[in-house]
Amino acid sequence: MTTITDPEALPSADGDATHPPANLPTVVHWAAGAPFVGKSDRTAPVYDPATGWVTKNVALASREDAEAVIGAAAAAWPAWRDMSLARRTQVLFRFRELLNERKHEAAEIITSEHGKVLSDALGEVTRGQEVVEFACGLAHLLKGSLTENASTKVDVSSLRQPLGVVGVISPFNFPAMVPMWFFPIAIAAGNAVVLKPSEKDPSTANWLAALWQEAGLPNGIFNVLHGDKTAVDALLEDPRVKAISFVGSTPIARYVYETGTAHGKRVQALGGAKNHMVVLPDADLNLAADAAVNAGFGSAGERCMAISALVAVDVIADELVHKITARIATLRTGDGRRGCDMGPLVTGAHRDKVASYVQAGQDAGATLVVDGRDPVVDGESGGFWLGPTLIDHVTTDMSIYTDEIFGPVLSVVRVDSYDHALALVNSNPYGNGTAIFTNDGGAARRYQNEVEVGMVGINVPVPVPVGYYSFGGWKASLFGDTHAHGTEGFNFYTRNKVITTRWLDPSHGGLNLGFPQNE
């Protein structure tokens, strides 16, 4: 079995398009600081979405393989827990510097397996780096508190301690950024991590593992477990795993939450979304049209924060649809390595599923303004292509509105008032992200106060918070009480301990006139 452990081992898709790569390597697990083959002989294909080729395979863990990877994390954790904050900080800073120097490598890997254009892949890594930089402040973020003389000669203090081994289960759409929402903070807080990436684009996880190794992270603190439901269930059920962070569809998020908590774990499970962008009549329609295209079709719509429902208020709908249509005509769909605006979808099956929703909307009576099902592309004919699609006069009973499509499909819903728009957004079972476009400060302030959604943008179409704020939605978009990264992330990956102390005699140290140092 040829294994993939670094980006240089990745096959290239730059050759003859009629001859896909032969002698395919296999992406294997990473445990205790090294590639780990495991005993399972199950694998899954990994595609280049822009060509349709299978470029490698990925190992699918058996339960025994999963237990071995978890065991490596459990064995390594105590020494990392007891390492000083000063030394942990040095490792985090070194990882940050290496990531900044070599993020283009990660972007190329992401594009080769996910399909998003290189600029978008690079942006993903950069946004993930924000959380790494936030985690570098771990010494401040892990501080406890102390009250002197809470009672006579009695002091009370609190401190935060790590949990142990934690699992991160991440989706295909952000193979770098979503894991980096979690593992930098978990590691900074003193935990060991087992990352289970998507089997659709697994190589970025191994690249990150090798980077941690180069940064000086002790063996076993960052591990990668590849696989399917068998690997997920092992993380959810193994008593050595104390917490689970998950991002994915709502049905699976519910399963992860219920299974994990039933086995006594902390769980933060971020689910699906149906994000609305409300455009009021006083808005700058050129700005709104630009934003709708950027937020609807960036990364081929495969973002949990993508705008999929455009809510046009009152008389502006026709003009707004016209402006969006004109902008779609300028977009170039194709291979993400060729400077295109939008790449393919991640798999052929997913492309076909998204296309079926377009047909269902048309059959239900919506107006298909721009049909992306047969696009002209700058890429190979076997790629998983679906161009930007705009569908108007969508109603809330249509599947194209009710379901999370996760593709480059923008639906226009027409309403007659702000109140109608607000009621529509608040009645949706999802509450991940939303945006409002207006020049009326009063309307914007009212919307941010009244809308029942976790992340709100005002004239900002994709309101993903910066790393020192927390990411997460409401309603069916989140299971559990804690959002990702920010201070909530440090709270999730630690537990609080309160200590009450009384010393009857003062203690004395020896003489040392040297300047004190942190080690």
N, C-alpha and C positions, 0 to 999 in steps of 0.2 A: 504494500500500500504506500503510494507516494503521499506525503503529508504536506500541508500548507501551514507554515508558521510565520512567514514574513511576506511583505508585498512583492519582493523580487521573485517569489515562487509562483506568482499568479500568471496563468496563461494570458497571452495577448489576443485581442479580438481585431487586431489591425491587419491581419493577413487576408488571404483570399476568402471572400465571403462565401464561396461555394464549398469550402472545405473547413468545417469546424474542427477545433483542436482534438487531437487523439491522445491516448494515454493519460486520461484525466486523473489529476491528483485528488486527494481527499482531505478536507478540512477536519482536523481531529480536535479533541478536547485539550484544555490546558489546565494542568494541576501541579501544585507544588513547584511552580517556577519553570515548567517544561511542558512540551507537547505530550499528551497522554492518549494513546491509541484506544485503550479499552478492549473489552472482549466481545462486544456486540459486532455482528457483521452486517447490521442494517445500515443503509445509507439513503440519502435523498439527493436528487439532482439540484444543482445550482445553475441558474440560467444567466446569460447576458441578455437582458430584456431588449436591447437594441438590435440584436441579431437573431434571437430565438435559439441560440446554441446553448447546449449544456457545456459549461466550461470547467466544471469541477463537481465533485460530490461532497456531501457533508455527512459526518458520522452521526448516527442516531443512537443515543445512549440506551443501554439496558438499565434495569434497576440496579444491578451490581456496579455498572460503570458510574452511575449517579452517586451511589453510596461511597465509592472510592474518591470521587472529586470532593464531595462534602466532607469526607474524612480528612482529606488534605487540608481543607480550610479549618476544620475543628482542631487539628493538631497544631497549626501555625498560630492560631488566634491568641493564646495566652501571652506569648512573648511580645506580640504587637500591642496588645492591651496595656502591657506594663512598660512599653517604651515611652520615653519622655515626649512631651508635646513638642519640645524644641527639635528633636530628631524626626518626629513625624512631619513637622512642618518643612524640614529640609527636603524630605522625599516628595512632598506635595509640590514644592516649588520647582524641584528638578523635573518632575513630570510635566508641570506647566510649561517649562522652557522647552523641553523636547517636543511637546505637542505643538507649540507655536512654531518651532523650526521645521517640523515635518508634516504639518497638517495637509499639505498638498498630496502627500502619499495617501493619507486616509481618504481624501476626497476622490482620488482616482479609483480606489477600491470600491467606495460606495457607488460611484457611477457605473462601474463594471457589473455590479450585482443588483443594484436597485433600479438604475436607469435614469435617475434625476440628473440634470445637467451639472457640469462641473462647478459652476459658480454657486449653484444651490447646495451642492454637497459641501463645498468649502464653507459656505455660510452656516451649515448645520454644525460642522466641527467647531467653528468660531463661537457659536452660541453655547455649545457644550463647554467650551473652555471658560466661559463666564462662571460656570458653577465651580470649576476647578479653582479659579482665582478666588471665588468666595470662600471655598473650603480651606484655602491657604491661611485664612484668619481663624483657624481652629482654636488657637490658644485663647482668644477673646471669647469665641462662641461657646466654649466649653466651661467657662468660668462658673463657679457656684456663688453662694452668698454666705455671709456670716453675720450673726447678731450677737454682740458681746453683752454679757450680763442680762440675758433674757430672764433669768432668775438670778438670785445672789450668787456670784461667782460661777454661774452656769452659762455656757455659750452654746448657741445652736447654729449649725451650719448645714449647707446643702451642697451636693456635688452631683455631677452627671457621669455615669459610667456606661461603657458600651454594652451591647446586648450579646455579642458573640458572633456566630455565623449568620449572615443574612443573604437572602436570595433576591436577585433582580431578574424579572422576566420581561423582555423588551420586544417591541413589534418590529416589523420589517421596514416601516416607512422612515424611521430615523435610527439607523443602526449605530450611529455614534452619539448623537445628541441625547436621545432618551436614556440610554444607559448612564450617560454623564450627568443626568439630572440626579442620579442616586449614588453611584459608587464613589465619587470623590468625597462626598459627605460621610458616607458609611465608613470609608477607610480612614478619613481624618478623625472621626469620632472613636476609632480604635477597634472597629469590627473587621472581620474577614468576609469577603464577598464571593458568592458563586453567581456568575452571570449566565443566564440562559437566553441567548439571542435568538432571533428568528432564523429558522433553517433556510429561509429564502435568500438571505444575504448575511452569511455567518462570518466572513473573513475579517471584517472590521474588528470584531471582538478579539480575535487572536492577535491582530496588530496592536491593539491597546494593551493586551497582556504582555507582549514583548516590550512595549514602551515602558510599562510599569517596572519590568525586570531591569531595564536599562537605567531607570531612575533610582534604583536601589531599594525598591519595595521588597521586603523579605518574602521568600518563597512561601506560597500557600495563602497569601493574603488576598490576591486577586486570581480567581479561577474562572474558567469558561467551560460550561457544560452544554454541549450541542444535543439537540434532540427534538422530540415531539411530546405528546401527552405523557409518555412514560417519564421523561425527564421532569416535566412540570409537576406531575403527581409526586415524584420523589421529593422535590423541594417542599411541596405543600405538606407532606406527611412526616418527613424525617424529623425526629425530636431535636436533633442537633441544630436545625435551622430555626432561628428565633423570630425572624421577621421576613416578610415578603413585600416587595414593591413590584407592581405590575402596571403595564399600559397595554391596552388592546380594546377589542370590541366589548360592548356592554354585556352580552351573554357570557362571554368568557371571564370578564371582570367579576361578574356576580359569582361564577363558579369558583374562581380563585379566592374571593373573599370568604365565601361560605365554607369552602374546604379548609382554607388556611386557619380561619378562626376556630373551626371545629377541632383543629389539632393544636389549639392553644397559642397560635402565633399572632403577632401584630401584622396587620395587612393594610396597605394602602393600594387600592386597585382603581386606576383611572380608566374609565370606560369610553364609550363612543360619544358622538356629537352630531348635532344638526345646527350649525352656526348660521345665524341670521345677520344680515347687514341691512339696517333700516335707513332709507334715504328720505329725508323730509323735503318738502317743496322748496325751502329756502337754501338748500345745499348747493355747493359748487358742483355742478353735474359733470364737469370735466374731471375734477378730482375724484368724484365718486365712481365714474366710469373706469378711470385708471385703477383705482383701488379694487373694484369688483373683478377686473381681469387679473390683477396681480394675486389677489387672495383666492380667486376661484380656480385658477389654472396653474399657479406655481406648484412645482413638484407633481404635475399632472393631477392635482387635486388630492393627492395621497397624504394629506395632513389632517390631524385631528382638529386643527384650528382653521382649516380651509373654510371660506365662505361658500356655502352651497345653496343658500336661500337668500335671494335679494328681495327685500320688501320695499316696493316702490309706493310711496304715499301720495295719494291724490292725483294731480294731472300730469305729473312728470314722467310717467312710465314709458310712454312712446318715445320721448326724446332720449331718455336714459338707455333704453334698449337699442336705439339707433346708434348712440355713441359707443356702446359696448360692442355692437356688431362691427363697427368700423375698426375698432382696435383689435378685435380677434383676427380680422383679415390681414393684419400686419405680423402676426405671430408665425414663427417658423418652428414646426414640430420635426424632431429627428433625433439622431444619435447625440447624446449629451456631451460627447467628446468633440463635436464638430461646431460648437458655438451656437447651438440652437437655443430657442427660448423655452421649449418644453420637450421632455423626453417621453419614453414609452411608459406603459404601466408595468408592474413588477412581474406578472406572469400572464400567459395567454388565457388561463381560466378566469383570472380577475378581469382582464380586458373584456371577455365575453359577458361576464356578469354585469359590468357597468353598462355595456351596450344594450343589454336586455332591459335595463331600467329606462333607457332613452326610448326604446320601442314601446314600453308599457306606458310612459307618459304621453307619447303621441297617440296611442290607442285610446287613452282615457280622455282625449280631447284637448290636451295642451298644444300650443303652437310651437313647432320646431323651427327656430329662427336660424340657427347654425348647427348643421349636422356634422359631427366629427367622426362618424363611424367609418368613413372611407377617405382618410386624409391623404394629402400629398405630403410625403415625408422626405427628409434628408437622412436616409438610413436604409438598412437592408430590408428587403420585403418580408423576411421572417420575423421582424421585430413585433413586439406586442403594442401596436399602435392604436391610439384613439385620440383624435384631435379635440381641441376645445369645442364644447357643445353648449349652446344657449337655447333654453326652452322657456317660452313665455306663457302667460295665462295659466300658471300652475295653481291648483287648488289643494287644500290641506288634506283631502281624502285620497290623493294620488300617491302611489308607492314611491314615485320619484321625489316626493316631499317627505313622506313619513319615514322612509328608511335612510340609513347612513350609506351613501353610495360609494364614497371614497374614490372618486375619479374626477376627471375634468368636465364636470357637468354643473352648469349654473342655472338654477331655476328662478324665475321671476314670479313673485306673488304680488298681486295688486290689491291695495287696501285704500280706504277712503279717508283715514284719519290717523293721527298719532295714537289715539286710544285703541283703535283697531289693531295697529301694528304691535303695540305693547301687549295686548291680550293674546295675540297670535304667538309671540315669542314666549310669553309666560305659560301658555297652555302646552307647549311642547315638552315631552318627557325628558329631553336632554337639557342641560344647562352648562355647557362647557364654555363657549365664547360667543360674544356678540359685538356688533359695532353699530354706531349711529353716525350718520353724516348730516351735519347741519351747521349753520352759522348762528344759530340761536342758542346762546349760553344757557338760558333758562330751560329750554327743552332738553339740552344735553344733561344738565344737572338733574332734571327730573328723571330722565331715563336711567342714569347711573344709579339713582336711588330706588327706582321702582322695578327695574328689570331683575328677574330671578335667574341670574346667570353668574357664574363664578369669576369670569374675566371679561372686562368691558373695554372696548375701544371707542374713543370719541374722535372722529375723523382719522382713526387708525384701524385698518381693516383686520389685521392679525395681531391682537393684543397679547402676545406672549410676554410674560413678565421677565425682567432682567433677573440674573441669578440670585441676587440678594432679596428679592421678593419670592413668594411661593406660587407655584403653578398648580391649578386644579379647578375643576368645575363643581357644579351643584347637581342635585337630583340624580338621574340615572347616569350621569357622567363621572360619578365618584362613589366608590364604596369604601367606607372607612372615614375617619375624622381628620386625617392629616394630609395636606397637600405636599407636592414635591418641592425639593430644594428650599432655599431660604432658611430662616430660623426654624420653620416647621420641620424641615428635613433633619436638622440636628436634634430636635426634640424626638422625632420618630426613631432615630437610630441610637438613642441613649435612654437610660432610665434614671430617675431622680432618686437620690438617697439623702435622708436627713439625719444628722448626727447631733446628739446632745452630749456636751462634754463638761466635766468638772475636774480640774486639777488642783489638788490640795497643796502641792509644792511646786515652785518654779523650776524649770530645767535649765541647765547651763551647758554651753558648748565650750570647746577648747579655743585656743588662740590661733587666728589665721589672719594675717594682715593683707593677704592678696585680694585683688578685686574679685568679687564673686562672679561666677559664670554659670550660664545655663547649659546643661548637657543632657 
